[in-house]
Every structure is written in C-alpha cells, then in structure tokens.
Amino acid sequence: MALKTFNIDEQIYKEFSEYCKKNGISMSKQVENFFKEELMKIKLSIKMDARDIDMKEKKENLQKISQEEHPLSKYC
C-alpha cells in the first residue's frame, strides 16, 4: 500500500473526516472505494465506446457489401 498526497479543500476534508469518525468508517478505505467505482465506470465507458465503434464498422461494412452487390449501386 502506498501513501499518497492530495490537495483537497480543507472544509470538504474536515466534513468528510468528521462523517467517517462518527460512523466508524476508514476514510482512506472510502477514498479507495471511490477510486475503484470511478475506474469501473471508466472501463465500462471504454468498453461501450469500443462496442459502438465496432457496431458502426460492421454497419459500414454491410453497407459496402450491399452496395457492391446491388446492380444499380453506382446510381444510388
């Protein structure tokens, strides 16, 4: 485990620290869990973007094939 330094607004830090203390929650574990959730969202977003690109390429390929096979494709 690594010790990292972050620049965080003092008031936000105090409020979150108090919340964690009152609820017996590890502040660092909460931050770590937040990072994990954000990374999962990012990875899901990347997968969705890749899937969208893949679907777009498949549609374009199908259009090219159907245009090539169509006898009047040069007029369409």
C-alpha positions in Angstrom: 0.0 0.0 0.0 1.3 3.4 -0.9 0.9 6.7 0.9 -0.3 9.4 -1.5 -0.8 13.2 -1.1 -3.8 15.0 -2.5 -4.7 18.7 -2.5 -8.2 18.8 -1.1 -10.4 21.7 0.0 -9.9 21.9 3.8 -13.6 22.3 4.6 -14.5 19.3 2.4 -11.8 17.2 4.1 -13.0 18.2 7.6 -16.6 17.4 6.9 -15.8 14.0 5.4 -13.3 13.2 8.2 -16.0 14.0 10.8 -18.5 11.9 8.9 -16.1 8.9 8.8 -15.2 9.3 12.5 -18.9 9.4 13.6 -19.7 6.4 11.5 -16.6 4.4 12.3 -15.5 4.3 8.7 -12.0 4.3 7.4 -11.5 7.5 5.5 -8.8 6.0 3.3 -10.9 2.9 2.5 -13.7 5.2 1.5 -11.4 7.1 -0.9 -10.1 3.8 -2.2 -13.6 2.5 -2.8 -14.5 5.8 -4.6 -11.5 5.3 -6.9 -12.5 1.7 -7.6 -16.0 2.7 -8.6 -14.7 5.5 -10.8 -12.3 3.1 -12.6 -15.1 0.6 -13.1 -17.2 3.4 -14.7 -14.3 4.4 -16.9 -13.6 0.9 -18.0 -17.3 0.3 -18.7 -17.4 3.5 -20.7 -14.4 2.5 -22.8 -16.0 -0.9 -23.5 -19.2 0.7 -24.5 -17.3 3.1 -26.8 -15.4 0.2 -28.3 -18.6 -1.7 -28.9 -20.2 1.3 -30.5 -17.2 1.7 -32.8 -17.3 -2.0 -33.6 -21.1 -1.8 -34.4 -20.5 1.3 -36.6 -17.8 -0.5 -38.5 -20.0 -3.6 -39.0 -22.8 -1.4 -40.4 -20.4 0.4 -42.7 -19.1 -3.0 -44.0 -22.6 -4.3 -44.5 -23.4 -1.1 -46.5 -20.3 -1.5 -48.6 -21.1 -5.2 -49.4 -24.8 -4.5 -50.2 -23.8 -1.5 -52.5 -21.2 -3.7 -54.3 -23.8 -6.4 -54.9 -26.6 -4.1 -55.9 -26.7 -3.8 -59.8 -27.6 -0.1 -59.7 -25.2 0.8 -56.8 -23.4 3.4 -58.9 -26.6 5.3 -59.2 -27.6 5.1 -55.5 
